[in-house]
Amino acid sequence: MATLKVPAQVPSPDQDSEQLRKAFQGWGTNEALIISILAHRNADQRKLIRGTYAATYGEDLLKDLQKELSSDFERAVLLWTLDPPERDAYLANEATKRLTSSNWVIMEIASTRSALELLKVKQAYQASFKKSLEEDVAYHTSGDFRKLLVPLVSTFRYEGDEVNMKLAKSEAKLLHGKIGEKAYNHEDLIRILTTRSKAQLSATLNHYNNEFGNAITKDLKADPGDEYLKLLRATIKCLTYPEKYFEKVLRLAINKTGTDEWALTRVVTTRAEVDLQRIAEEYQRRNTGPLDRAIAKDTSGDYKSFLLALAGNDD
């Protein structure tokens, strides 16, 4: 369930391009006009605007936005305006330069995008950075993290609803055995998580819970401080209940001393056209107030206005 609100009557790409050009002219940038246009256009419409802007003015809309805007507002608008595969490729490349944070962002992209979406991300990555995503992930990670992340970004996961219950039972038993042995990086455990369809994996994990009395994520908390186990639990949550994963990312980004604008911007800009409504519902269920109120409280200015517009609350 998306939160993006697109008007019933959408101006043509030519009209939107002209208005954006006007927003950049004069003594100061008209940020409100930029928000009123870009925060209310879907990915296809934004792509048409970029193409029309380039054809009309001979300039890249993204570069003009970069020149006119600044700080967290600039980052949010640029990420949002990028075509989704380009955006994910950019985020993944950026993540490989930020040490341990790369693990989470790369896992997030690989686990929550469809097989075709992930393929397009990898194609965009190659086009932009002249190397493969798999190559960079392998180079910038090591040990257990590499064992998990490389196959995670390499797979083309089947997306059908069919479930083999016999297989689910046998693989639940296998997973329980490896976790009992503390063989958290065993090739069979990695294989099941990184290659099985989400429907098959959910059946396996449900059987694990029913048969052994604990959710697998609980059994993977043997060492709460272990970063690899944290990533493993997050991967399982991303694959099975992405709204719960993203709710936690937002809760940690907002409900602490100093907002994590990088995480907040990433979640809102990548999920507003997908499932931000479900994430907001999960957030309200787990916290004392609605997500948009929390965003409004922890942000300010044009950055706040833009995020709230993407979250479906222009007020």
C-alpha positions, 0 to 999 in steps of 0.5 A: 500500500503506497502513500504517494498521492498523485492528482487525478489530473496530472499536468503534462511533462512539458508543463511540469518541466516548465514549472520546475525551471521557473522554480530554479529562476529568480533570487531564490529557489521555490522549494514549495513548487518543487515539492508540489510537483515531484512529491506527487508524481509516480516513478514513470511520471518522474522519468518522463519529466526528466527526459522532457526537461533534458530535451527542452533545456539541454540540462540534467534535472538532477544536476539542477536540483543538486545546484539549487537544493542543500542538505537533507532536503537535497538528498531526499529530492534527488533519491526520490527523483531517480528512477528506482533501479538507478536509486537502488544502484546508487544506494548500494554503491554508496553503502559499500563505502560506509563500512558495516552499514553497507551490509544492512542496505545491500541486504535490504535491497536484495531481500525486498525487491522482486527478482526482476527489480533486483535484476534491473538494479544490477543492470543499472549498477553495471551501467553506472559504475562499470562493474557488477554489484556482486563484485563490489559486495564481494570486495567490500565484505568478508567472512560470514557477511560475504557468505550471506550477501553475495548469494543474496544479491546474485539470486533470481528468486522464484516468486510463485505461490507453490509450496512443497510442505515435505521440503518445508518440514525437512528444511525446517529440521535442517535449519534447527539442527544447524542453529543448534550446532551454532553453524550459523554460516553453514552452506545449507542455511545460507542456501535456504535463505538466499534461494528459496521462494518467499512462499516456500521460505515462509512455510519452512519458518512457520513449520520451524516455529510450530515444530520447535516452539520458537521463531527462528529469529529468537533462536538466532539471538544466542549472542545478541551482540553478534553483528552477523547474527543481527544481519541474519535475523534482519534478512529473515525479517526482510524476506518474510515481514518487510513492514516490520523490518522497515518499522524498526529501521524508522523507529531507531532512526527517529526515537533516539537522540539525534535523528538518523536522516540517512535511514529516514530518507532511504525508507521514505523515498524507497517505500512511498510507492510500495508499502509505506502505508503498511509500515506506518500502520505497523509503526503506530501499532508498535509506538505511541503515535502515528509515523507522520507525527513522529517525522514532523516532530524530528524534522524541519523545513522543506525536508519535513514538508517533502517527507510528509508529502511522500508519506501522504500527509501534506498537512 
